[in-house]
Amino acid sequence: MKTLHHWIGGTAVPGASGAFGPVTDPATGERTARVPLASAAEAGEAVAAARAAYPAWSATSLATRTAVLFRYRELLDAHREELARAITAEHGKVHADALGEVARGLEIVELACGIPALLRGELSTQVSAGVDVASIRQPLGVVAGITPFNFPAMVPLWMFPLAVACGNTVVLKPSEKAPSAPLLLAELAARAGFPPGVLNVLGGDRTAAERLVEHPGVAAVSFVGSTPAARAVYGAATAHGKRAQALGGAKNHLLVLPDADLDAAADAAVSAAYGSAGERCMAISAVVAVGGTGDPLVARIRDRAARIRLGPGDHPESAMGPLITREHRDRVAAYVTGAPAQGAEVVLDGTGRTVTGYEDGHWLGPTLLDHVRPGSDAYRDEIFGPVLCVLRAETYEEAMALINASPYGNGAAVFTRDGGAARRFQLEVEAGMVGVNVPIPVPVGHHSFGGWKDSLFGDHHVYGPDGVRFHTRGKVVTTRWPDPATAPSGVDLGFPRHD
């Protein structure tokens, strides 16, 4: 079994705590590696390396930072296949999906390559006699990133390229379930010219994460995970005086209006619900069918979902891979088996599925629940698996009331041919990312990603303009140079005015 390592100060560092976590191939159930679980002391060593690198890196010119990031972008592009294979081996998603994850992460590296424009300040001259005022943005210091298993390359790339482009240094604590891709990201960063300590990757579980959140040497924390964990991280980080953004869970809705193209809506629902086995925070997990659309829409979804080929992510004919762990698979299956008792109809049951030759994999096929009640477990909880719930509503107003009553507000979509209805939906729905005939409205890199309500704790979204604002703080400089013609003379105890 392969033993992994930390990446601290620009080099591979063996785990010293003596504790290790298993890394499993979800398609076989086999343990393929073990990852060191950092102690609080080891987390402190990673922070110390980042703090030591910060003074020189923050003083490095924007031109030099940009040159390093351009080289990094080229290395990532050249190693797309290697990164995708690492993702598939530990997460289980199919290879094409893993390649898509790398591509979306590359978008943010490309955004970071334009950091000179993104950090451009403002200057107002002659605001008062001989006085100029400038607004500038400066880095924070050490930033901690705590990232989930479901996007082991993309979510780290959402965080650290912008952080280091702004002049910060980073300690990344990825999920211990899928650590190889983040380690490869760090190795490629070193090859691109990231100085030692600018990017550190720490293997670990909750112990390491909690130490980073409370460590006095960490200035900011960026987190993606479940809502309970996000709420806890945000509360602890801010209590320790840190800037924090914590992205939580989701229950993303797809509203289908009576005038919608039902074939297009069914294609979208299946793609968005079952891609990556539903292990996406932007997956569609609830369809709200309005009026008479319910029965024909459910039939179309069922027909399409039943044809999805289950199999290992590295097989080209596989359309959907396994779930991350056996425990998670069993948790998801419990929602399905318990659904009829809470009033739902199991239209398509993915529990009990296996794949020939891979019987020990963490398999659960596409599952469709109809007539789901708003108070049921399957609707209330974030299942994070290939389970799609269908709810019925008689009117647009009833459907919107149901959607907006959800405590989550990550993403929402509407399928309709009516421009007026679509415009009304995008203004009225309580979600941070909205799709109109687009089922997974993940913004492009130069916009920002983030939800509302229990899907985001903090004032800043991830990447885009908000990513730059999160990783910097503003400073305003007011300047007057000695000039006998404009400089005031004598003592004046009055409040300064701009005359």
HELIX and SHEET records of a PDB file:
HELIX    1   1 ALA A   40  SER A   58  1                                  19    
HELIX    2   2 LEU A   62  ALA A   78  1                                  17    
HELIX    3   3 ARG A   80  HIS A   91  1                                  12    
HELIX    4   4 HIS A   95  ALA A  112  1                                  18    
HELIX    5   5 ILE A  115  LEU A  118  1                                   4    
HELIX    6   6 MET A  154  ALA A  165  1                                  12    
HELIX    7   7 SER A  180  ALA A  192  1                                  13    
HELIX    8   8 ARG A  206  GLU A  214  1                                   9    
HELIX    9   9 THR A  227  ALA A  239  1                                  13    
HELIX   10  10 LEU A  262  TYR A  274  1                                  13    
HELIX   11  11 GLY A  275  GLY A  278  5                                   4    
HELIX   12  12 GLY A  291  THR A  293  5                                   3    
HELIX   13  13 GLY A  294  ALA A  306  1                                  13    
HELIX   14  14 ARG A  326  GLY A  338  1                                  13    
HELIX   15  15 PRO A  340  GLN A  342  5                                   3    
HELIX   16  16 ASP A  377  ARG A  380  1                                   4    
HELIX   17  17 TYR A  396  ASN A  404  1                                   9    
HELIX   18  18 GLY A  419  GLU A  428  1                                  10    
HELIX   19  19 GLY A  464  PHE A  470  1                                   7    
SHEET    1   A 3 LYS A   2  THR A   3  0                                        
SHEET    2   A 3 ARG A  31  PRO A  36  1                                        
SHEET    3   A 3 PHE A  20  THR A  24 -1                                        
SHEET    1   B 2 HIS A   6  ILE A   8  0                                        
SHEET    2   B 2 THR A  11  VAL A  13 -1                                        
SHEET    1   C 3 GLU A 122  SER A 128  0                                        
SHEET    2   C 3 VAL A 131  PRO A 139 -1                                        
SHEET    3   C 3 THR A 472  ARG A 480 -1                                        
SHEET    1   D 6 LEU A 199  VAL A 201  0                                        
SHEET    2   D 6 THR A 169  LYS A 173  1                                        
SHEET    3   D 6 VAL A 142  ILE A 146  1                                        
SHEET    4   D 6 ALA A 220  VAL A 224  1                                        
SHEET    5   D 6 ARG A 243  LEU A 247  1                                        
SHEET    6   D 6 LEU A 456  PHE A 457 -1                                        
SHEET    1   E 7 GLU A 345  LEU A 348  0                                        
SHEET    2   E 7 THR A 367  ASP A 370 -1                                        
SHEET    3   E 7 VAL A 387  ALA A 393  1                                        
SHEET    4   E 7 ILE A 284  VAL A 290  1                                        
SHEET    5   E 7 ASN A 252  VAL A 256  1                                        
SHEET    6   E 7 GLY A 411  PHE A 415  1                                        
SHEET    7   E 7 MET A 433  VAL A 436  1                                        
SHEET    1   F 2 TYR A 408  GLY A 409  0                                        
SHEET    2   F 2 TRP A 452  LYS A 453 -1                                        
END                                                                             
